[in-house]
Amino acid sequence: MSTSRGRELKPVRNLHLQLADSLRDRLRDGEWRAGDRLPTEAQLSTEYGVSRSTVRGALQLLENQGRTRTRHGLGTFVAAFGGEIKTSLQELQSMSDIIRSHGFEPQMQYHRASVRTASEEEIDRLHLAPGAEVFATERAVLADGEMVAFSYDTIQTSLLGDDFDPDAVSGSLFDLLRINGVIPTTAIAELHAVVDPTIGWGERAPDGLYLLLDQIHYTDSGVGTLASKTYFAEGRFQFSVRRVR
């Protein structure tokens, strides 16, 4: 589907998610500033050639992420942001994409990255055969140079190809999976508040509070691809959940 801005939304992904991505790009590019009113549902529907229900779904995602505020009878307005990064638990995105969508520059600092035999816990979580190998990483996630999370991740190496080189990995693990033709479409996640001085490395508060997002990512066919335990520093990320009755 083409738009008047020369963009194309591909049918392989839900249209409201693609539309939300496009609107986030326009917000990041400064097309609308804090306090500005976005075009109406009818205007966006015409511009992108999609239904108003698709527009409504995209705008709801932006509001869930704290990017916009809807004032009934007045329209949808760009929210004023502080330094925090906001995201919705309903939407599956890489941390790099989330950080970038807020206008910050993401960076992954790899503390450790190696191929090793899967532990019993990893075998159970990813439904692997005994003796299977995984690519295991420990990363610090940064936004504009500021640490926002520590992440401990494992990917079954059978998904990464015969010529996989763990030393060559430097960016998003979602991108690593994508270039190998593996697209996680679903994640099962648990949230826990954690205080643990052994989390992370380098300079950090010994009694720092973290929000642990413990999740396993799956493909459409139900293959477990990536198991991750990501500890978000308190106050750096804000998660939202849309609740309906």
Backbone hydrogen bonds in HBPLUS format (Angstrom, degrees):
<---DONOR---> <-ACCEPTOR-->    atom                        ^
c    i                          cat <-CA-CA->   ^        H-A-AA   ^      H-
h    n   atom  resd res      DA  || num        DHA   H-A  angle D-A-AA Bond
n    s   type  num  typ     dist DA aas  dist angle  dist       angle   num
A0009-LEU N   A0001-MET O   2.76 MM   8  5.05 149.6  1.85 143.4 150.7     1
A0003-THR N   A0007-ARG O   2.95 MM   4  5.33 123.5  2.28 147.4 156.7     2
A0006-GLY N   A0003-THR O   2.99 MM   3  5.32 158.2  2.04 114.8 116.8     3
A0013-ARG N   A0010-LYS O   3.47 MM   3  6.38 176.0  2.47 125.4 125.9     4
A0017-LEU N   A0014-ASN O   3.10 MM   3  5.48 131.2  2.35 106.3 118.6     5
A0018-GLN N   A0014-ASN O   3.19 MM   4  6.58 156.9  2.25 151.4 158.1     6
A0019-LEU N   A0015-LEU O   2.83 MM   4  6.04 159.3  1.88 153.2 159.2     7
A0020-ALA N   A0016-HIS O   2.99 MM   4  6.06 153.5  2.06 134.3 141.5     8
A0021-ASP N   A0017-LEU O   3.00 MM   4  6.27 153.4  2.07 143.7 150.6     9
A0022-SER N   A0018-GLN O   2.98 MM   4  6.29 157.8  2.03 148.3 153.9    10
A0023-LEU N   A0019-LEU O   2.91 MM   4  6.20 161.6  1.94 154.7 159.3    11
A0024-ARG N   A0020-ALA O   2.89 MM   4  6.07 153.4  1.96 147.5 155.1    12
A0025-ASP N   A0021-ASP O   2.94 MM   4  6.23 154.0  2.01 148.1 155.2    13
A0026-ARG N   A0022-SER O   3.07 MM   4  6.40 152.8  2.15 144.6 151.7    14
A0027-LEU N   A0023-LEU O   2.91 MM   4  6.21 149.3  2.01 145.3 154.1    15
A0028-ARG N   A0024-ARG O   2.81 MM   4  6.06 162.4  1.85 153.7 158.4    16
A0029-ASP N   A0025-ASP O   2.89 MM   4  6.08 146.4  2.00 143.8 153.1    17
A0031-GLU N   A0026-ARG O   3.02 MM   5  5.52 155.2  2.09 171.1 165.5    18
A0030-GLY N   A0027-LEU O   3.07 MM   3  5.26 157.4  2.12 104.8 111.6    19
A0036-ASP N   A0033-ARG O   2.89 MM   3  5.48 163.9  1.92 138.9 143.0    20
A0035-GLY N   A0078-VAL O   2.87 MM  43  5.15 167.8  1.88 134.7 138.8    21
A0078-VAL N   A0036-ASP O   2.87 MM  42  5.53 156.8  1.92 158.0 165.6    22
A0038-LEU N   A0076-THR O   2.76 MM  38  5.65 165.4  1.78 162.7 167.8    23
A0044-LEU N   A0040-THR O   2.92 MM   4  6.22 166.9  1.94 161.1 163.8    24
A0045-SER N   A0041-GLU O   2.82 MM   4  5.92 155.3  1.88 148.3 156.1    25
A0046-THR N   A0042-ALA O   3.04 MM   4  6.25 154.9  2.10 144.2 149.8    26
A0047-GLU N   A0043-GLN O   2.88 MM   4  6.08 162.7  1.91 149.8 155.3    27
A0048-TYR N   A0044-LEU O   2.94 MM   4  5.97 166.4  1.96 152.5 154.8    28
A0049-GLY N   A0045-SER O   2.88 MM   4  5.54 124.1  2.20 131.8 145.3    29
A0050-VAL N   A0045-SER O   3.16 MM   5  5.07 141.0  2.32 133.2 142.2    30
A0054-THR N   A0051-SER O   3.15 MM   3  5.25 125.7  2.46  96.4 109.4    31
A0055-VAL N   A0051-SER O   3.18 MM   4  6.59 156.2  2.23 145.4 151.5    32
A0056-ARG N   A0052-ARG O   2.82 MM   4  6.01 157.8  1.87 145.2 151.8    33
A0057-GLY N   A0053-SER O   2.97 MM   4  6.18 152.3  2.05 140.9 147.7    34
A0058-ALA N   A0054-THR O   3.05 MM   4  6.34 155.8  2.11 148.4 154.5    35
A0059-LEU N   A0055-VAL O   2.91 MM   4  6.17 165.6  1.93 158.7 162.3    36
A0060-GLN N   A0056-ARG O   2.95 MM   4  6.12 146.8  2.06 142.6 151.9    37
A0061-LEU N   A0057-GLY O   3.12 MM   4  6.40 150.2  2.21 142.1 149.1    38
A0062-LEU N   A0058-ALA O   3.10 MM   4  6.47 158.2  2.15 149.7 155.1    39
A0063-GLU N   A0059-LEU O   2.97 MM   4  6.23 151.1  2.06 143.8 151.7    40
A0064-ASN N   A0060-GLN O   2.82 MM   4  6.06 155.8  1.87 148.8 155.9    41
A0065-GLN N   A0061-LEU O   3.04 MM   4  6.28 143.4  2.18 145.3 154.6    42
A0067-ARG N   A0062-LEU O   2.85 MM   5  5.19 144.2  1.98 169.8 160.2    43
A0066-GLY N   A0063-GLU O   2.94 MM   3  4.97 158.9  1.99 105.2 111.7    44
A0079-ALA N   A0067-ARG O   2.89 MM  12  5.40 169.0  1.90 130.7 132.4    45
A0069-ARG N   A0077-PHE O   2.79 MM   8  5.27 150.1  1.88 149.3 158.6    46
A0077-PHE N   A0069-ARG O   2.82 MM   8  5.27 172.7  1.82 150.9 152.3    47
A0071-ARG N   A0075-GLY O   2.83 MM   4  5.48 170.7  1.84 171.4 168.6    48
A0074-LEU N   A0071-ARG O   2.79 MM   3  5.33 160.2  1.83 139.3 144.1    49
A0075-GLY N   A0071-ARG O   2.97 MM   4  5.48 156.2  2.03 155.4 155.5    50
A0085-ILE N   A0236-ARG O   3.02 MM 151  6.25 162.3  2.05 147.2 152.8    51
A0238-GLN N   A0085-ILE O   2.66 MM 153  6.02 147.0  1.77 156.5 160.4    52
A0087-THR N   A0238-GLN O   2.88 MM 151  6.35 153.1  1.95 164.8 171.2    53
A0240-SER N   A0087-THR O   2.93 MM 153  6.29 138.6  2.11 147.6 156.8    54
A0089-LEU N   A0240-SER O   2.95 MM 151  6.06 167.9  1.96 170.0 168.3    55
A0098-ILE N   A0094-SER O   3.07 MM   4  6.40 158.4  2.12 151.1 157.0    56
A0099-ILE N   A0095-MET O   2.95 MM   4  6.12 169.6  1.96 154.5 156.9    57
A0100-ARG N   A0096-SER O   2.91 MM   4  6.01 164.0  1.93 149.6 154.7    58
A0101-SER N   A0097-ASP O   2.90 MM   4  5.95 149.8  1.99 143.3 151.2    59
A0102-HIS N   A0099-ILE O   3.14 MM   3  5.46 148.8  2.24 105.0 114.1    60
A0104-PHE N   A0099-ILE O   3.32 MM   5  5.64 155.0  2.38 152.1 145.5    61
A0103-GLY N   A0100-ARG O   2.96 MM   3  5.22 162.4  1.99 114.5 117.2    62
A0144-ASP N   A0105-GLU O   2.89 MM  39  4.95 169.7  1.90 137.4 140.6    63
A0107-GLN N   A0142-LEU O   3.05 MM  35  5.04 140.0  2.21 139.8 138.5    64
A0142-LEU N   A0107-GLN O   2.89 MM  35  5.04 165.7  1.91 159.5 160.3    65
A0109-GLN N   A0140-ALA O   2.94 MM  31  5.07 172.4  1.95 154.5 156.4    66
A0140-ALA N   A0109-GLN O   2.85 MM  31  5.07 158.0  1.90 142.1 149.2    67
A0111-HIS N   A0138-GLU O   2.74 MM  27  5.38 153.6  1.81 154.3 162.6    68
A0112-ARG N   A0138-GLU O   3.29 MM  26  5.08 157.3  2.35 133.4 136.3    69
A0138-GLU N   A0112-ARG O   2.90 MM  26  5.08 150.7  1.98 145.2 142.7    70
A0114-SER N   A0136-ALA O   3.00 MM  22  5.54 157.7  2.05 152.7 159.8    71
A0136-ALA N   A0114-SER O   2.84 MM  22  5.54 162.6  1.87 174.2 170.0    72
A0116-ARG N   A0134-VAL O   3.01 MM  18  5.68 159.1  2.05 159.9 165.2    73
A0134-VAL N   A0116-ARG O   2.83 MM  18  5.68 162.1  1.86 168.1 172.9    74
A0118-ALA N   A0132-ALA O   2.83 MM  14  5.83 174.6  1.83 163.8 162.2    75
A0123-ILE N   A0119-SER O   2.88 MM   4  6.13 155.1  1.94 152.9 160.1    76
A0124-ASP N   A0120-GLU O   3.03 MM   4  6.22 155.2  2.09 144.4 150.6    77
A0125-ARG N   A0121-GLU O   2.85 MM   4  6.09 160.1  1.89 149.8 155.8    78
A0126-LEU N   A0122-GLU O   2.94 MM   4  5.87 164.8  1.96 147.6 151.3    79
A0127-HIS N   A0123-ILE O   2.87 MM   4  5.34 110.2  2.37 130.0 142.8    80
A0128-LEU N   A0123-ILE O   2.94 MM   5  4.60 151.3  2.02 126.1 135.0    81
A0132-ALA N   A0129-ALA O   3.03 MM   3  5.57 150.4  2.12 145.2 143.7    82
A0157-THR N   A0133-GLU O   3.23 MM  24  5.95 162.0  2.27 127.6 133.0    83
A0135-PHE N   A0155-ILE O   2.70 MM  20  5.13 163.2  1.73 156.7 161.0    84
A0155-ILE N   A0135-PHE O   2.98 MM  20  5.13 148.7  2.08 135.2 145.1    85
A0137-THR N   A0153-ASP O   2.89 MM  16  5.27 160.8  1.93 148.7 153.5    86
A0153-ASP N   A0137-THR O   3.03 MM  16  5.27 156.6  2.09 138.8 146.4    87
A0139-ARG N   A0151-SER O   2.83 MM  12  5.16 165.5  1.85 153.9 159.0    88
A0151-SER N   A0139-ARG O   2.80 MM  12  5.16 164.8  1.82 151.0 155.4    89
A0141-VAL N   A0149-ALA O   2.74 MM   8  5.04 175.8  1.75 152.1 153.3    90
A0148-VAL N   A0141-VAL O   2.77 MM   7  5.75 175.3  1.77 163.6 163.9    91
A0149-ALA N   A0141-VAL O   3.36 MM   8  5.04 149.6  2.46 137.9 137.0    92
A0143-ALA N   A0146-GLU O   2.84 MM   3  5.21 155.1  1.90 140.6 145.0    93
A0146-GLU N   A0143-ALA O   3.05 MM   3  5.21 165.9  2.07 110.9 114.8    94
A0233-ALA N   A0148-VAL O   2.92 MM  85  5.49 159.3  1.96 135.1 141.9    95
A0150-PHE N   A0231-TYR O   2.97 MM  81  5.18 152.7  2.04 138.3 144.7    96
A0231-TYR N   A0150-PHE O   2.68 MM  81  5.18 165.9  1.70 168.8 168.1    97
A0152-TYR N   A0229-LYS O   2.92 MM  77  5.19 161.2  1.95 136.3 142.4    98
A0229-LYS N   A0152-TYR O   2.83 MM  77  5.19 154.6  1.89 148.0 156.7    99
A0154-THR N   A0227-ALA O   2.84 MM  73  5.30 148.6  1.94 152.4 161.6   100
A0227-ALA N   A0154-THR O   2.93 MM  73  5.30 164.6  1.95 156.8 161.0   101
A0159-LEU N   A0156-GLN O   3.14 MM   3  6.06 169.3  2.15 124.3 127.7   102
A0160-LEU N   A0157-THR O   2.94 MM   3  5.19 164.5  1.97 114.3 119.5   103
A0168-ALA N   A0165-ASP O   3.02 MM   3  5.55 158.4  2.06 116.4 123.2   104
A0169-VAL N   A0166-PRO O   3.38 MM   3  5.63 166.9  2.39 107.8 111.7   105
A0176-LEU N   A0172-SER O   3.12 MM   4  6.45 148.9  2.22 136.9 145.5   106
A0177-LEU N   A0173-LEU O   2.96 MM   4  6.23 158.1  2.00 148.3 152.7   107
A0178-ARG N   A0174-PHE O   2.87 MM   4  6.06 156.7  1.92 145.4 152.8   108
A0179-ILE N   A0175-ASP O   2.99 MM   4  6.18 161.7  2.02 155.2 157.1   109
A0180-ASN N   A0177-LEU O   3.03 MM   3  5.21 141.8  2.18 101.5 113.2   110
A0182-VAL N   A0177-LEU O   2.90 MM   5  5.00 162.0  1.93 145.4 140.6   111
A0181-GLY N   A0178-ARG O   2.92 MM   3  5.05 156.4  1.98 113.1 114.3   112
A0185-THR N   A0218-TYR O   2.82 MM  33  6.16 151.6  1.90 152.7 158.0   113
A0186-THR N   A0218-TYR O   3.18 MM  32  5.19 158.8  2.23 148.7 148.5   114
A0218-TYR N   A0186-THR O   2.69 MM  32  5.19 164.5  1.71 157.6 160.1   115
A0188-ILE N   A0216-ILE O   2.99 MM  28  5.49 154.9  2.06 153.5 156.9   116
A0216-ILE N   A0188-ILE O   3.06 MM  28  5.49 148.2  2.16 141.4 150.3   117
A0190-GLU N   A0214-ASP O   2.82 MM  24  5.16 145.2  1.94 138.8 150.4   118
A0214-ASP N   A0190-GLU O   2.92 MM  24  5.16 161.7  1.95 158.4 160.1   119
A0192-HIS N   A0212-LEU O   3.01 MM  20  5.05 149.4  2.10 138.8 146.8   120
A0212-LEU N   A0192-HIS O   2.68 MM  20  5.05 158.5  1.73 168.9 167.1   121
A0194-VAL N   A0210-TYR O   2.81 MM  16  5.15 169.1  1.83 154.7 156.1   122
A0210-TYR N   A0194-VAL O   2.81 MM  16  5.15 164.7  1.83 159.8 164.2   123
A0199-ILE N   A0196-ASP O   3.20 MM   3  5.81 170.5  2.21 120.2 123.1   124
A0208-GLY N   A0205-ALA O   3.11 MM   3  4.90 157.5  2.16 112.1 109.8   125
A0234-GLU N   A0209-LEU O   3.00 MM  25  5.58 152.1  2.08 164.3 155.5   126
A0211-LEU N   A0232-PHE O   2.90 MM  21  5.07 154.8  1.96 139.0 146.5   127
A0232-PHE N   A0211-LEU O   2.96 MM  21  5.07 171.0  1.97 139.0 136.0   128
A0213-LEU N   A0230-THR O   2.85 MM  17  5.23 164.8  1.87 153.3 157.3   129
A0230-THR N   A0213-LEU O   3.14 MM  17  5.23 175.0  2.14 136.0 136.5   130
A0215-GLN N   A0228-SER O   2.95 MM  13  5.52 161.2  1.99 159.6 165.3   131
A0228-SER N   A0215-GLN O   2.90 MM  13  5.52 171.0  1.91 164.4 167.3   132
A0217-HIS N   A0226-LEU O   2.83 MM   9  5.19 162.1  1.86 151.0 157.3   133
A0225-THR N   A0217-HIS O   2.84 MM   8  5.67 168.8  1.85 156.3 160.2   134
A0219-THR N   A0223-VAL O   3.05 MM   4  5.32 145.0  2.17 133.8 144.0   135
A0222-GLY N   A0219-THR O   2.95 MM   3  5.20 163.0  1.98 112.4 116.3   136
A0236-ARG N   A0233-ALA O   3.03 MM   3  5.66 164.8  2.05 141.4 143.0   137
